[in-house]
Amino acid sequence: MNRWSVHVKHFGKIKEAAVEVSPMTLFLGDNNSGKSYLMTLLYGLLNIRLFFSEYDFAQNTQAYRKCVKVLECNLNWEEKNSIRSFKLTSEERACFVKLLNAILERNKERFLRDLFNKEMEIEQIKVSFPKKADYGFEIKRSYNASENEDYILIFGNDGGKTVFSGYGMPVSQFEKENGVQFFLAYIMEFMLKCGFAEFGRGKAVYFPMARTGFLLTYKTLVGSAMQDKFNLQETNKNLLTKPNSDFLTALSQLDSREPEEEHLDIVEFIEQQVIHGHVKRTELPSHEIFYTPEREEKQLPMFVVSGVVTEMTPLLLFLQYTNLGTILMEEPEISLHPELQWTMARVLIRLQNKGIPVFVTTHSDIILQHVNNMLKLEDAGEKEAVLQELGYDIQDLLRKEDVAVYQFDVDEENWTTVTKLPCGDYGFEAMTFYNTLKKMNNQIDCIEKVESEEE
């Protein structure tokens, strides 16, 4: 997997943090400690569009000149109907990482303002990539007879295994002068998105904490936006962050005519084990969402169903009606009984095992404990019998190398420290949960002591 890391200093309340993206990444900790801030930042990097006209590309740096040289050696401006393949060497990759970090540093205020829709303070933001990261590309020159136009297109691949859709541009003297920046942007975006979002591998979707509210009001919100003639993603009137705006826009644009089949097993699991019924979205023009309880025929509108249904419906809709590539979800345990939090942990693990990276902020010790149980069971010698006894199967298991857990702690000066938790023999030990449970147990002991003395 493409496991790059983001490093920040003095970002909101976060004093300093380094987070490596993993197939399953959990953020635990205090309320108002910066978990959502950091996950929003990750979402922004996974969806970044480096438009040369809007970003300072650090053209005066040595890294920029070296990256341009790499492209000039591979761009086919003169050869018609040709394909040229190349991989970034370790030295070339380092140059592109330097250029990307220079762009992020020079444009960090603009990047964060577009992402959070307000001015944000940050001292430093940079990314790093593993030394063995493999990024390959194809540059193709082709002729479009219908348009009587020559094009140059660029495609990426993850070590030669999968070719990702790319960008194309017409060949002209003007475009030749600007084409280098166009392809530079594609390469840097590909390095961040490869294995996570876009480029033919699905979308990165952020499920906000207010997803129930958005589900019940999204048509009104989007309709109001259209009436005021502004785009949810680009307006000073919009008070939502980009993940929230993108969520509303994507929710309104889901196409129910051709459901996705790849994740129907997980859809059925959620419907059978969590909401005990079925969710369906009607076709245009109404696009209404209904819930039908098990063994009943009557369809219920969303505003009369329980919180469990409204919380799970957005995930069910995106699994059914879009090519979902990455999930970023705030507090999946909302409205769920402890038993259902346990089941939700199984859903998250199954999604990760299907190749969908999962990022979660959570206050649920039950979700973490189930993760720990599945990590331990994966390493067990005779796990087949245990799986059968507990009602699990292979897709419920989890490998230690696929999970990263970060704990957010607020100190006395109101700064947040972000710590990557080690995975021991019993999984991840989160003191943020343990200390609270210990306090509660101490209170129980104290009350029982008082009662015994009174007797």
N, C-alpha and C positions, 0 to 999 in steps of 0.2 A: 504493500500500500504506500501511497505518496504521503509520508509522515513528516511534513514540514512543521516548524514551530513558529509561534509568534511571541515576541518579547516586547513588553511595555514597561514604562516607568511613569509614575505619577499620572495615572490615567483614572480620572474620577477619584474615588477613594482608594484605588489600588496603588499601593506604594511601588511595587515591582512584581512582575509575574512573567513566567515563561511557560507556555502551554504547547505541548506537542499534540497535534491532531491524531486521533487513534480511531479504529473501527467503532469503539464505544468509549465515549468520554463523558464522565460524570462530574458536575460541579456541585459540591456540598458546602453548607456553611450558614452563617448568620443571615437574617433578613437584612436587606439594604447594605450588603457587603460588596456588591459589584459583580455578582455572578451573571446577571442579565447583560450588564455592560460588556463584559468580556465575550459573552456568547454573541451579542450583536456585532461586535468587532469581527469575530470569526465569520459570521454570516456575510459581512461586508467584503472581507477578503475573498471568500468563496464566490462572490458575485461581482467582483470588481470589473469595471470596464475602463481601461486606460486610454481614453480618447486624447489624442495628442493635442487637439485644439483646446482642451480644458485643463490639461496637466502640464506642469513644468517637467520636461523629460531629462533634466540634468545634462544638457547637450555639451556642457563645458567640461565634463568629467572624462577621465581616461576610460572608465568602464563603458560609457556610451560609445566612445570611438571604437573600442574593441568589439562591442556587440554589433555595431554597424559593419565592421570588417567581416565578421562571421556571416552576416546576411549577404553581403556583396559577393562573397565567394559562392553562394548557393542560389541566388536569385537568377532566374532564367529570363532575362529581358529580351534576348535575341532568338533563342531556340524555340520554335513553334512545336506544339504537341510533344513536349518533353516532360519527363518526371525526374526530379533529383531528390534523393534521400540523404539525410545526414542525421547524426546524433551529436548532441553537445558533449564535448570532452569535459573532463573535470575542471580544467582551466576555463573553458568557455562557460560552463555552468556557473562557476564562481563569478564571472564577469556579469552575467545576467542577474545573479542574486544581488551583486553590488549595485547594479543599475536600478533594480526594483526597490532596494532599500533607500537609495538616493531619491527616487521619485516619491516614495512614501514619506520620507523625512521632509522634503520640500513642499509636499502637498497635504500634510497631515491635518491641518486645520480644515482645509476644503473637504477632504475625504470624510472626516468625522462630522462636519456640518451636514453634508449630504446624507450621511448614515443616520444621525440622531435628530436631524432637523433643528438643531440648536448649536450654539457655540460650545465646544468641549475643550477642556484643557488636557494636554498630554505632553509630557516632556520628551518621550522617545517611543517610536514604534519601528520594529524591524522584524524581518523574517529570516529563518535559517532553514537549510535543506540538508537531508542526510547525504553523506559523501557518496553513497552508492546509488543515489537517485538517477534514474535513466530516462532521458527525454529525447525522443526521436521525432523527426519531422519529414514531411514530403512537400516539396514545392512543385506544383504542376503548372505548365503553360498550355493553355488550350484555346481553341477558336470556337466561338458560338456563331454558327451560321445564321440562325434566325435574327440575331442582333448585329451581325456583321462586325463583331468585336472580339479582339483578343483579350483573354483574361489570364491573370496569375492567381493561383489558389494555394493556400497553405493548409496542411493537415498535420495533426499531432498523433503520436502513438505511444503507448506505455510499454516501451521495451520491445516493440514489434508484435505485441499480442493483440491489441485492439487499435483500430484506426478511428480517430475522432473527427467529426465534421469540423470544418474550419471556415476560414474567411476567404473571400475572393475580391479582386479589384481589376478594373479594366486597365489595359496597357496603353499609356500615352505618355508624352514627355512630361506633362504636369504631374501625373500620377507616379511617374518614375522618381520624381524629386521627393514626393511625399510618401512613397511606398515603403521606404525603410522603416519609418516610424509605425506605419500600419502593421507591419509584420513583427516588429519589436514588441508591440503591445500584445499581439496574439501569443507569442512565445512566453512572455511573462505571465499572462492570464492563464495559459495552459499549465504552467508549472504549479500554479495555485489550485486550479480547478480539476486537474487530472485525477480521476477516481472519485470525485465528489459531486460535480454539478456541470450542467450544460455539456457541450461538445458531444452530444449523442448519448450521454449517460444519465439523462434525467435532470431534474431540477433540485436545487437545495431549497427546502421549504421550512420556514420558521413558524412554529406554532406558538403564538404568544400566550401569556397567562390569561388574557382577556378573550380567549378564543370562543367561549360560549356567548359572550356579549356581541362579538363580531358576527358570529353565526346567526344570531337572532336579528341583527340590524344591518347586515352588510348591504342589502339591497337599498335601504334608505340612505346609507352613507355614500355608496357609490352613485346613487341617483342624485344626491345633493351635489356631489363633486361634478357631475356632468352638467347640472343646471348652472352651477357657478362657472362653468367652462374652465376648470382647471384640472390638471392631472394629479391623481393622488400622490404620485411620486415626485412631482416637480412643482412646488408652489410654496410661497411663504404663508398662505392660509392654512396649509396642512400642518397640524400639530402632532401628527403621528410620526414615529420613527420609520425608517425605510422597511425593516422587516414587517411591521404592522401594515404599512401601505401595500407592500408586495403581497401579503397574505390576503388582504381584502380584494385586491385586483385579481389574484389567481383564483380565489373562491368564486368570484363573479364570472370568470371565464372558463370554468370547468366544462368540458364537453361530454355530456352523458350519452351521446349517440353511439360511441365506440368505446365501451369499457375496456380497461386494461385487464389482462388475465394473469399476468405474472405473479401478482400477490393475492389472488383470490383465496388461497389457503389461509392467509393471515386475516383477511376480511372475515371469512367464515369463523375462524377461531375467536375473533373479537365479538362477533354477533352471537355466537353460541355461549361463550364463557363470561362475557362482560355485560352486554346490553340485553341479551336474551330476546332478540328480535332482529329486524332487518331495516336498513336505512336505504332509501332510494331517492334519487333526484330526477325530477321530470325533465323532459326535453323543452326546447324553446317553444313559445316565447316566455312561459311562466317561470321555469326553472325553480319550482317549489321543491322543498326537501321534506320528506315524510318518514315517519317511523312506524313500523308495523310489529306489534308484539308477537311473540311466538304463539302459534296455534290460534291466531286471530286474523281476520281479514281487513278490519278497519284500519285505515291509514290515519296516523295522528300528526298534526303539524308540530313543528319544533317547539313552539311556545307553550305547549301543554305537557311536554314529556319531562322526565326527571333530569337532574343535573348530570347523572352518569351518562345518559344518552347524548346530551348536548356537548359534553366534554369529548366524547369519543367520536362524534359524527365528523368533525373536520378531518381527522386522520383517516376514517373510513372513506370519505369522499375522495381524498387525494390518492389513496391506495387504489381506488376503483377507476378514477377518471383522469389520472395524469401519470406521466412517466416520472415517478418519484426517485430521485437519486440520493438525496441526503436529508435527514430529519434533524432539526434543531428544535427541541421542545422544552418549554418552561413548565416545571412542576407537573409532570404527568399524573401525579397522585390526586390532583384536585377533584373533589366530590366523590372520591373512591373510598369505600369501606376498606379496612386493612386487608381483607381477603382478596378484594379486587385490585388493590395495590400490588399484591403478590402476583396476581395474574397479569397485570400490566407490565411487570418486570419480565415475565415470560414473553410478552409481545415484543418488547424492546430487544431482547436477546435474539428472538427469531428474525426480526428485521435485520439485525446486524449479521446474522448468519446467512441471510440472503444477499449479502453484499451491499446493503444500504448503511452507510455510516450513520451513527446515532450520537447526537450531543444532547445532554439533558442537564437541567438544573433541578435539584430536588432537595426536599427536607424529609424525605421518607427513609427511615432506617429499615423499613421492610423491603423496599426496592434494593437497597444496598445489601441487605442480608441474603436476599435471593441470589443476587449476583455472586456473592461469596460462596453460597452453597453450590452453585453451578460450576464455579471455578474449581472447587474442591472435588466435586463429583467427576469432572473431566479428568482429573489426575488419579482417580481411584483405579485400582487394579481390576476389580470385578464389577464394573459399573453397569453391565447389561442387566443383571438381575435387579440392581437397585433402581435403574430406570423403569423397569417393568413394575416394580413394587410401588413406586411413587407416581406412576402415571406419566412419566416423561419419555422423550425420545431424543435422538441425537441432536436435533435442531434446537433443543433447550439448553445444551451445554455451551460452555464459554471457556476460551483459552486465556491464560494470564497475559500473553503477549498482545491480545486484542483489546485490553481494557486499560484505561487510565483514569484515575480518580484524583481530583484536586479539591483541597479543603480551603475555604475562605474564612479567615478569622479577623475580627475587628479588634484592634488594640485600644488601650486607654486614650490614645491621642486621636482616635477615630480613623486610623489608617488600616487598610486591609492588607494582610499578608496572605499570599497564595502559595500553598505547599502541595507538592505532588506526593501522594501517600504511597508508601511501599506496599507491595503485595506479599504478605507472609504466608505461612502454612494454612492459615484460616481465612485468607483473603485480605481485604482492606479494613483496617481498624480506624474508624472515624471518631476521633475524640469529641467532635462537636455533638455527636449523638450520645456517646458513652457518658460524657460529663453530665448531660441533662438527665439521663436515665438514673445515674448515680445519685443526683440530688433528690430525685423523686423517691428512690428507694430509701434514702436517708430520712426523708420526711415520714415515710411509712413506718420505719423503725422507731422514729421519735414518737409518733402517735400511738403505736402499739405499746411502747414503754410507759407512756402516760396512762393508758387504759389499764395496764397491768398493775400499776401502782395504786390506782383508784380502787381496784378490786380488793 
